[in-house]
Amino acid sequence: MDPIPDFIVMIWFAAITLPIGYLLISIETRYLWLEIVFFGILAVSFIPFLKQHLSYKLLYAVFFLGFLIYPLRILDGMKGKNQSCFEIAQWMKSIGIHGNFTSNQSDAGPMWVIAYLTGNSFFTIERSNYSLEELKNEMKRYQVGYFVLNSENNVVGDAASDKDFKKIAARNGIDVYAFLPVMDSKSFLK
């Protein structure tokens, strides 16, 4: 057998010593990504040795499948993620919500997804301590016709008691209100 080149010895040394300092503290994966590069180089350098003992197909299968395990686990973990966004979007389409809407939900991320899925525009007030009167003024200003009230987050007062809001539908802690000053205006209907 041929002697191992110095470059490969250095790669082995780096692959073994790099994570030692991190393992003593805790495993922080962003520092360990370099290990993939090291082990990739080492795997390629061992192909001539291993091909004498194993078939090429087995070597390539083990090498490439080894890199697929983590992404496949992550993909499996994401199964069904954000399913509620798709269900709410379908529900909003079925009740005829079409146009601009806003919500009192503290995390606006899912609402942006729902807006995209329904083909509507979503508007936010970029602070959490606003009053019902401020909400109404902003909805008039930007011609927002619907207010989606998430009962888990009662940042604003109860829209049900306000004469400017008319409840259209409710489902699993989500109430949809039409904002009458905008819905009745001619500019919204154009």
C-alpha positions in Angstrom: 0.0 0.0 0.0 1.2 3.5 -0.8 2.2 5.8 2.0 -0.5 8.3 3.1 0.2 11.8 1.6 0.9 14.6 4.1 -2.2 16.5 2.9 -4.5 13.7 3.9 -2.7 13.4 7.3 -3.4 17.1 7.9 -7.0 16.7 7.0 -7.4 13.8 9.4 -5.7 15.9 12.1 -8.0 18.9 11.4 -11.1 16.7 11.4 -10.3 15.2 14.7 -9.0 18.3 16.6 -11.5 20.9 15.3 -14.5 19.8 17.4 -12.6 19.0 20.5 -12.7 22.5 21.9 -16.4 22.8 21.2 -17.3 19.5 22.6 -15.9 20.5 26.0 -18.3 23.5 26.1 -21.3 22.3 24.2 -22.0 21.3 20.6 -22.7 24.4 18.5 -23.5 23.0 15.1 -22.5 26.1 13.1 -18.9 25.4 14.0 -19.1 21.8 13.1 -20.3 22.3 9.5 -16.6 22.4 8.5 -16.4 18.7 9.5 -18.6 17.9 6.4 -15.9 19.3 4.2 -13.1 17.4 6.0 -14.9 14.1 5.9 -15.9 14.7 2.2 -12.2 15.1 1.3 -11.3 12.1 3.4 -14.0 10.0 1.8 -12.7 10.8 -1.7 -9.1 10.1 -0.6 -10.2 6.6 0.7 -12.0 5.6 -2.5 -8.9 3.9 -4.0 -8.4 1.9 -0.9 -12.0 1.0 -0.4 -12.7 0.1 -4.0 -10.4 -2.8 -3.7 -12.6 -4.2 -0.9 -16.1 -2.9 -1.8 -18.1 -2.1 -5.0 -18.3 1.4 -6.5 -22.1 1.4 -6.2 -22.0 0.6 -2.5 -19.4 3.3 -1.9 -21.3 6.0 -3.7 -24.6 5.0 -2.1 -23.1 5.1 1.4 -21.4 8.4 0.7 -24.4 10.3 -0.7 -27.0 8.7 1.5 -24.9 9.8 4.5 -25.5 13.4 3.5 -29.2 12.9 3.0 -30.1 11.7 6.4 -30.3 15.1 8.2 -32.3 16.9 5.4 -34.7 14.0 5.3 -35.2 14.1 9.0 -35.8 17.8 8.9 -38.2 17.4 6.0 -40.2 14.7 7.9 -40.3 17.1 10.9 -41.8 19.8 8.8 -44.7 17.6 7.7 -47.9 19.4 8.4 -46.2 22.6 9.5 -48.4 25.7 9.0 -51.3 23.5 8.1 -53.6 25.9 10.1 -52.6 28.8 7.8 -53.8 26.8 4.8 -57.0 25.8 6.5 -57.8 29.4 7.6 -57.0 30.7 4.1 -59.4 28.2 2.6 -62.1 29.1 5.2 -61.6 32.8 4.5 -62.1 32.2 0.8 -65.2 30.1 1.5 -66.9 32.9 3.4 -66.1 35.4 0.7 -63.3 37.6 2.2 -61.9 39.6 -0.6 -59.9 42.8 -0.1 -57.7 44.3 2.5 -57.7 42.9 6.1 -55.9 43.4 9.4 -55.7 41.5 12.6 -54.9 41.8 16.3 -52.6 38.7 16.2 -49.3 39.6 17.8 -47.3 37.4 15.4 -48.1 38.7 12.0 -46.2 36.1 10.1 -49.0 33.6 9.7 -51.3 36.4 8.6 -49.0 37.4 5.8 -49.1 33.7 4.6 -52.9 33.7 4.8 -53.1 36.9 2.9 -50.9 35.5 0.2 -52.9 32.3 0.0 -56.2 34.2 -0.2 -54.9 36.7 -2.7 -55.7 39.6 -0.3 -53.6 42.3 1.3 -52.7 42.3 4.9 -52.1 45.5 6.9 -50.6 45.8 10.3 -50.1 48.5 13.0 -46.5 48.1 13.9 -47.0 48.4 17.6 -49.0 46.4 20.1 -50.5 49.1 22.4 -53.1 50.7 20.1 -56.7 51.5 20.9 -59.8 50.5 19.0 -60.1 54.1 17.9 -56.6 54.1 16.5 -57.3 50.8 14.7 -60.5 52.3 13.1 -58.6 55.4 12.0 -55.9 53.3 10.3 -58.4 51.0 8.7 -60.2 54.1 7.2 -56.9 55.6 6.1 -55.8 52.5 4.2 -59.3 51.3 3.1 -59.0 48.0 5.1 -62.4 46.3 4.9 -62.0 43.4 7.3 -60.7 42.9 10.8 -59.7 39.4 11.9 -60.0 39.2 15.7 -57.9 36.5 17.3 -59.5 35.8 20.7 -56.1 34.6 22.1 -54.8 38.1 21.8 -57.1 40.8 23.0 -54.9 43.8 22.3 -57.8 45.8 21.0 -61.1 46.3 22.7 -64.0 44.0 21.7 -65.0 44.9 18.2 -68.3 43.2 18.7 -69.6 46.1 20.8 -68.6 48.7 18.3 -71.2 49.9 15.8 -68.6 50.2 13.0 -67.9 46.4 13.0 -70.3 43.7 11.8 -69.4 40.1 12.6 -69.3 38.0 9.4 -68.1 34.6 10.7 -66.3 32.8 13.5 -64.2 29.7 13.8 -61.9 28.3 16.5 -61.2 31.5 18.3 -61.0 33.7 15.1 -63.8 36.2 14.4 -64.0 38.0 11.1 -65.6 41.5 11.1 -66.5 43.7 8.2 -65.5 47.3 8.9 -68.6 49.2 7.8 -67.2 52.7 7.1 -64.9 51.1 4.5 -67.3 48.4 3.2 -70.0 51.0 2.6 -67.8 53.6 0.9 -67.8 53.9 -2.8 -64.0 53.9 -3.0 -63.8 50.3 -1.6 -66.4 49.0 -4.0 -64.5 50.3 -7.1 
